[in-house]
Amino acid sequence: MNRKSLKLWIIGLIVAALVLTDLAPMFVQAQEAGATIQVAQQQPRQRRTLMDLLFGPREPQVIQQAPVEQPRRKPAPVAAAAPAKPTVEKAANATRLMVFGDSLGIDLAKALDRFYAEDPNLVVINKSKASTGFVRHDYYDWNKVIGEEIAANSFDLAVIFLGVNDMQVLDEAGQSFDPLTDEWDKHYTARLNDVLSRLRAANKPVVWIGLPPVADASFSADLSQITSLQRMASFSGGAEFLDIYEKFADEDGKFTSFGPDLKGQNVRMRKDDGIHFSTAGSDKLAFYLSQAIRAFYRGGGVSIAVADPLLGTDAQPMLRPPYQGLGQIRLLEVAGAVIPLSKTPPRATDLLTASNAPAAAPIDLDALMKAPVGRVDAFGVGIVPEPPEDGVEAQ
């Protein structure tokens, strides 16, 4: 055999080996399965060549795909911020309204700032301090603080919003008294009267705000009793009393977290603790307070002016009534400011004017407060008469 024939013979053997190598797996699979051969190829198989056997397999080529550009999301539109109210410089002689309160007073003062933000003639001074009241003088003595502010003449109009922290033991003269007992009421009222007498002596008008309903029904009932003491003290001390209970209660007179705001929309009025006001609730309270302040503050450069419906009438010498209701209506009847619906209109020849009406004697407030219940001059403020002693007939 010559060299050329040998080369051809070797090449033929190599080709035969390659063919057998490719066909062998197919025969093996057919023998094992004994059935139809199912081939699932994810990628076409490359046939090996003579060059692969002589020089080794080629490196697989990695095909890099061009990156797919993800579509960019448009940013969500941002709501335009509400335009800020213009900053108004307060006048040098602006009325100074000072808020004396606890944590409720702090929120109220902020709401008053917003309410009078564009009024140059009124400035709000927040003197409130959280967790305070008229009971714990050892922690914070409001009687002393208010007296110091009066001496410093640091305000023109006072707003008092205190009492939510006053359901505590009151210490006085070395003795302790439980909340809402007779002795507790006596000393608590004395502290209120002391503050109001100082403010009245200094000619400082006062608006006293009653306490609102709270989520806890028992606590709310206790606060209502404190409010009744504050109401009586305010009336006797010449202060305007703003009762806000019904303004933040539901139809049944109970606590509710929601209510109509100044725009008539039903929104949350109170915070989750069931005591404090939300921003909307504080703004609503500030609005009601502004209506009461109108009796003293008229704006437009006029600082303090007390609106007295009895001014210029024969009823003016009469003392200011320490209560509202029938007594207040009676005084306004005397002044000619109101006429009861049950009163028969007099004939023209019987009309009386304030100038020729008989002079009315001043009301003795002490006698009124001591009048027994049921007597005509008690007006619902009298006391329950004690039963007569044995052998003594009732007069």
C-alpha positions as CSV (number, residue, x, y, z in Angstrom):
1,M,0.0,0.0,0.0
2,N,1.4,3.3,-1.0
3,R,1.5,6.4,1.1
4,K,-1.4,8.1,-0.7
5,S,-3.7,5.1,-0.2
6,L,-2.8,5.1,3.5
7,K,-3.8,8.6,3.9
8,L,-7.2,8.1,2.2
9,W,-7.8,5.0,4.4
10,I,-7.1,7.0,7.6
11,I,-9.4,9.8,6.5
12,G,-12.1,7.3,5.8
13,L,-11.8,5.8,9.2
14,I,-12.1,9.2,10.8
15,V,-15.2,10.1,8.8
16,A,-16.8,6.8,9.7
17,A,-16.0,7.4,13.4
18,L,-17.7,10.8,13.3
19,V,-20.8,9.4,11.7
20,L,-21.1,6.6,14.2
21,T,-20.6,9.0,17.0
22,D,-23.5,11.2,15.9
23,L,-25.8,8.2,15.2
24,A,-25.0,6.1,18.3
25,P,-27.2,8.1,20.8
26,M,-30.2,7.8,18.6
27,F,-30.0,4.0,18.5
28,V,-29.5,3.8,22.3
29,Q,-32.6,6.0,22.9
30,A,-34.7,4.0,20.5
31,Q,-33.7,0.7,22.2
32,E,-34.5,2.0,25.8
33,A,-37.8,3.7,25.1
34,G,-39.1,1.1,22.7
35,A,-41.5,3.7,21.4
36,T,-41.6,7.0,19.5
37,I,-38.6,9.2,20.2
38,Q,-39.6,12.7,21.2
39,V,-36.9,15.3,20.7
40,A,-37.1,18.7,22.2
41,Q,-34.3,20.9,21.2
42,Q,-34.1,24.4,22.6
43,Q,-31.1,25.2,20.5
44,P,-29.7,23.7,17.2
45,R,-26.9,21.3,17.8
46,Q,-23.6,22.1,16.1
47,R,-21.9,19.2,14.2
48,R,-18.3,18.6,15.1
49,T,-15.8,18.8,12.3
50,L,-12.4,17.3,11.7
51,M,-10.9,20.6,12.8
52,D,-12.7,20.2,16.2
53,L,-11.2,16.8,16.7
54,L,-7.7,17.9,15.7
55,F,-7.6,21.3,17.5
56,G,-10.4,21.1,20.1
57,P,-13.9,22.5,20.2
58,R,-14.4,26.1,19.3
59,E,-15.4,28.6,22.0
60,P,-19.1,29.3,21.9
61,Q,-19.9,32.7,20.6
62,V,-21.9,34.9,23.0
63,I,-24.4,37.0,21.1
64,Q,-25.0,40.2,23.1
65,Q,-28.4,41.6,22.6
66,A,-28.9,45.3,22.5
67,P,-30.4,46.5,25.8
68,V,-34.1,47.1,25.6
69,E,-34.9,50.6,26.7
70,Q,-37.7,50.7,29.3
71,P,-40.3,53.3,28.8
72,R,-40.0,56.1,31.3
73,R,-42.9,56.8,33.6
74,K,-44.2,60.3,33.7
75,P,-44.1,61.7,37.2
76,A,-47.4,62.0,39.0
77,P,-48.8,65.5,38.9
78,V,-48.2,67.4,42.2
79,A,-51.2,69.3,43.5
80,A,-50.4,73.0,43.6
81,A,-49.9,74.3,47.2
82,A,-52.6,76.6,48.5
83,P,-51.4,80.2,48.3
84,A,-50.1,81.4,51.6
85,K,-52.0,84.3,53.2
86,P,-50.2,87.5,52.9
87,T,-48.3,88.5,56.0
88,V,-49.9,91.5,57.6
89,E,-47.9,93.7,59.9
90,K,-49.7,94.3,63.1
91,A,-50.3,97.9,64.2
92,A,-48.4,99.4,67.0
93,N,-51.6,99.9,69.0
94,A,-53.2,96.6,68.0
95,T,-55.5,95.0,70.6
96,R,-53.6,92.3,72.5
97,L,-55.6,89.2,73.0
98,M,-54.0,86.8,75.5
99,V,-55.1,83.2,75.7
100,F,-54.8,81.6,79.1
101,G,-55.3,77.8,78.7
102,D,-53.9,74.3,78.8
103,S,-53.2,72.1,75.8
104,L,-56.6,72.9,74.4
105,G,-55.7,76.6,74.7
106,I,-52.5,76.0,72.7
107,D,-54.5,74.7,69.7
108,L,-57.0,77.5,70.1
109,A,-54.3,80.2,70.1
110,K,-52.9,78.8,66.8
111,A,-56.4,78.8,65.3
112,L,-56.9,82.5,66.4
113,D,-53.6,83.3,64.7
114,R,-55.0,81.9,61.5
115,F,-58.4,83.6,62.0
116,Y,-56.9,87.1,62.6
117,A,-53.9,86.7,60.3
118,E,-55.1,89.5,58.0
119,D,-56.4,91.8,60.8
120,P,-53.7,94.3,61.6
121,N,-55.5,95.6,64.6
122,L,-55.5,92.4,66.7
123,V,-52.5,90.3,67.8
124,V,-52.8,86.9,69.6
125,I,-50.5,86.2,72.5
126,N,-50.4,82.5,73.6
127,K,-49.9,82.2,77.3
128,S,-51.2,78.6,77.5
129,K,-49.4,75.8,79.2
130,A,-50.1,72.1,78.8
131,S,-51.3,69.9,81.8
132,T,-52.3,72.9,83.9
133,G,-55.5,74.1,85.6
134,F,-56.8,75.8,88.7
135,V,-56.4,72.8,91.0
136,R,-52.6,72.0,91.1
137,H,-51.2,75.3,92.3
138,D,-48.1,73.4,93.4
139,Y,-47.4,72.7,89.7
140,Y,-48.6,75.8,88.0
141,D,-50.4,78.7,89.8
142,W,-52.7,80.3,87.3
143,N,-54.0,82.8,89.9
144,K,-50.4,84.1,90.3
145,V,-49.6,84.0,86.6
146,I,-52.7,86.0,85.6
147,G,-52.0,88.4,88.4
148,E,-48.5,89.0,87.1
149,E,-49.8,89.6,83.6
150,I,-52.3,92.1,84.9
151,A,-49.6,93.9,86.8
152,A,-47.4,94.0,83.6
153,N,-50.4,95.3,81.5
154,S,-49.4,92.8,78.8
155,F,-52.8,92.3,77.3
156,D,-56.1,94.1,76.6
157,L,-58.5,91.1,76.2
158,A,-58.4,87.8,78.0
159,V,-59.6,84.4,76.8
160,I,-59.6,81.7,79.5
161,F,-59.9,78.0,78.4
162,L,-59.0,75.9,81.4
163,G,-60.4,73.0,83.4
164,V,-59.9,69.8,81.4
165,N,-57.1,68.8,83.9
166,D,-59.0,69.9,87.0
167,M,-60.5,66.5,88.0
168,Q,-57.8,66.2,90.8
169,V,-57.5,66.4,94.5
170,L,-57.4,70.1,95.6
171,D,-55.2,71.1,98.4
172,E,-56.0,74.2,100.4
173,A,-54.7,75.3,103.8
174,G,-53.2,71.9,104.5
175,Q,-56.3,70.0,103.7
176,S,-57.1,67.9,100.7
177,F,-60.5,67.7,99.0
178,D,-61.8,65.1,96.5
179,P,-63.1,66.4,93.1
180,L,-66.6,67.7,92.9
181,T,-67.3,67.4,96.6
182,D,-69.0,70.4,98.3
183,E,-65.7,71.6,99.8
184,W,-63.9,71.1,96.6
185,D,-66.5,73.1,94.7
186,K,-66.2,75.9,97.3
187,H,-62.4,76.3,97.1
188,Y,-62.4,75.8,93.3
189,T,-65.0,78.5,92.8
190,A,-63.0,80.8,95.2
191,R,-60.0,80.5,92.9
192,L,-62.1,81.3,89.8
193,N,-63.6,84.3,91.6
194,D,-60.2,85.5,92.6
195,V,-59.0,85.5,89.0
196,L,-62.1,87.2,87.7
197,S,-62.1,89.9,90.4
198,R,-58.6,90.8,89.5
199,L,-59.4,91.0,85.8
200,R,-62.5,93.1,86.5
201,A,-60.6,95.5,88.8
202,A,-58.1,96.0,86.0
203,N,-60.9,96.6,83.4
204,K,-59.7,93.7,81.4
205,P,-62.7,92.1,79.4
206,V,-62.8,88.3,79.6
207,V,-64.3,85.6,77.5
208,W,-64.5,82.3,79.4
209,I,-64.9,79.2,77.2
210,G,-66.7,76.2,78.7
211,L,-65.4,72.7,78.3
212,P,-66.5,70.5,75.3
213,P,-67.8,66.9,75.5
214,V,-65.1,64.2,75.5
215,A,-65.2,60.6,74.3
216,D,-65.3,59.1,77.8
217,A,-68.9,59.5,79.0
218,S,-68.1,59.5,82.7
219,F,-65.3,62.0,82.3
220,S,-67.5,64.2,80.1
221,A,-70.1,64.3,82.8
222,D,-67.5,65.4,85.3
223,L,-66.3,68.1,83.0
224,S,-69.9,69.3,82.6
225,Q,-70.1,69.9,86.4
226,I,-66.8,71.9,86.3
227,T,-68.3,73.9,83.4
228,S,-71.3,74.7,85.5
229,L,-69.0,76.1,88.2
230,Q,-67.1,78.2,85.6
231,R,-70.4,79.5,84.2
232,M,-71.7,80.7,87.5
233,A,-68.3,82.3,88.3
234,S,-68.2,84.0,84.9
235,F,-71.7,85.5,85.3
236,S,-71.0,86.8,88.7
237,G,-67.6,88.1,87.7
238,G,-68.7,90.0,84.7
239,A,-67.1,87.8,82.1
240,E,-68.7,86.6,78.8
241,F,-69.2,82.9,78.9
242,L,-69.0,80.9,75.7
243,D,-70.8,77.5,76.0
244,I,-69.4,75.2,73.3
245,Y,-70.8,71.9,74.5
246,E,-73.7,71.6,72.0
247,K,-71.5,73.0,69.2
248,F,-69.3,69.9,69.3
249,A,-72.0,67.3,70.3
250,D,-74.2,65.1,68.2
251,E,-78.0,65.2,68.0
252,D,-78.3,63.3,71.3
253,G,-75.9,65.7,73.1
254,K,-73.1,63.2,73.2
255,F,-69.5,63.3,72.0
256,T,-68.8,63.0,68.3
257,S,-65.5,63.0,66.4
258,F,-67.0,64.5,63.2
259,G,-69.0,67.5,62.4
260,P,-69.6,70.3,59.9
261,D,-66.6,72.6,59.4
262,L,-66.8,76.3,58.5
263,K,-67.6,75.3,54.9
264,G,-70.4,72.9,55.9
265,Q,-68.4,69.8,55.1
266,N,-68.5,66.9,57.5
267,V,-64.9,66.5,58.7
268,R,-63.0,65.2,61.8
269,M,-63.4,67.8,64.6
270,R,-61.5,65.9,67.3
271,K,-58.2,64.0,67.6
272,D,-57.9,60.3,68.3
273,D,-57.6,60.8,72.0
274,G,-61.2,62.0,72.2
275,I,-60.3,65.2,74.0
276,H,-58.3,67.6,71.8
277,F,-59.5,69.4,68.7
278,S,-58.2,68.8,65.2
279,T,-57.2,71.7,63.0
280,A,-60.7,72.0,61.6
281,G,-62.2,71.8,65.1
282,S,-59.9,74.5,66.4
283,D,-60.7,76.7,63.5
284,K,-64.4,76.2,64.2
285,L,-63.9,77.1,67.8
286,A,-62.0,80.2,66.8
287,F,-64.9,81.3,64.7
288,Y,-67.4,80.9,67.6
289,L,-65.0,82.8,69.8
290,S,-64.7,85.6,67.4
291,Q,-68.5,86.1,67.6
292,A,-68.2,86.5,71.4
293,I,-65.2,88.8,71.1
294,R,-67.3,91.2,69.0
295,A,-68.8,92.4,72.2
296,F,-65.4,93.9,73.1
297,Y,-63.4,94.1,69.9
298,R,-64.7,95.9,66.8
299,G,-61.6,96.1,64.7
300,G,-60.8,98.9,62.3
301,G,-58.5,100.7,64.7
302,V,-60.9,100.5,67.6
303,S,-59.2,98.4,70.3
304,I,-61.6,97.6,73.2
305,A,-65.2,98.6,73.4
306,V,-67.7,97.0,75.7
307,A,-71.2,96.7,74.0
308,D,-73.7,97.1,76.8
309,P,-77.4,96.8,75.8
310,L,-78.4,98.7,78.9
311,L,-76.3,101.7,78.2
312,G,-78.3,104.9,78.2
313,T,-81.4,103.4,79.8
314,D,-82.8,103.5,83.3
315,A,-81.6,99.9,83.8
316,Q,-78.0,101.0,83.5
317,P,-77.6,101.6,87.3
318,M,-78.6,98.0,87.9
319,L,-75.9,95.5,88.6
320,R,-74.8,93.1,85.8
321,P,-76.7,89.9,86.4
322,P,-74.6,86.9,87.4
323,Y,-76.6,84.5,85.3
324,Q,-78.5,84.1,82.1
325,G,-82.0,83.1,81.6
326,L,-85.1,84.7,83.1
327,G,-83.1,87.2,85.1
328,Q,-81.2,88.4,82.0
329,I,-84.4,88.6,80.0
330,R,-86.1,90.6,82.8
331,L,-83.4,93.2,82.8
332,L,-83.6,93.5,79.0
333,E,-87.3,94.0,79.4
334,V,-86.8,96.8,81.8
335,A,-84.3,98.4,79.3
336,G,-86.8,98.0,76.5
337,A,-84.4,95.8,74.5
338,V,-86.8,92.8,74.3
339,I,-90.5,92.3,74.6
340,P,-91.8,88.9,75.7
341,L,-94.2,87.2,73.2
342,S,-96.8,86.6,76.0
343,K,-97.0,90.3,76.8
344,T,-100.1,92.1,75.5
345,P,-99.1,95.1,73.5
346,P,-100.2,98.3,75.3
347,R,-102.3,100.9,73.6
348,A,-100.6,104.0,72.2
349,T,-101.8,106.1,75.1
350,D,-100.2,103.7,77.6
351,L,-96.7,103.6,76.1
352,L,-93.9,104.4,78.4
353,T,-90.4,105.5,77.5
354,A,-87.2,105.0,79.4
355,S,-87.2,108.7,80.3
356,N,-90.6,108.7,82.1
357,A,-90.6,105.1,83.4
358,P,-90.6,104.6,87.1
359,A,-87.1,104.2,88.5
360,A,-86.2,100.5,89.2
361,A,-84.5,99.7,92.3
362,P,-81.1,97.8,91.9
363,I,-81.3,94.1,92.3
364,D,-79.8,92.7,95.5
365,L,-77.7,89.9,94.2
366,D,-77.0,88.4,97.6
367,A,-80.8,88.2,98.3
368,L,-81.3,86.7,94.9
369,M,-78.8,84.0,95.4
370,K,-80.3,83.2,98.8
371,A,-83.9,83.2,97.6
372,P,-85.5,79.7,98.0
373,V,-86.4,77.7,95.0
374,G,-89.9,78.5,93.8
375,R,-90.0,82.1,94.9
376,V,-90.6,84.6,92.1
377,D,-87.2,86.4,92.5
378,A,-85.2,83.2,92.5
379,F,-85.1,82.9,88.7
380,G,-83.9,79.3,89.0
381,V,-80.8,80.2,91.0
382,G,-82.2,79.9,94.5
383,I,-81.4,77.4,97.2
384,V,-83.5,74.5,98.5
385,P,-85.2,75.7,101.8
386,E,-84.4,73.7,104.9
387,P,-87.3,72.0,106.6
388,P,-88.7,73.9,109.7
389,E,-87.6,72.9,113.1
390,D,-90.0,71.1,115.4
391,G,-92.5,73.4,117.0
392,V,-91.7,76.3,114.6
393,E,-94.1,77.0,111.8
394,A,-92.8,78.0,108.4
395,Q,-93.3,81.6,107.6
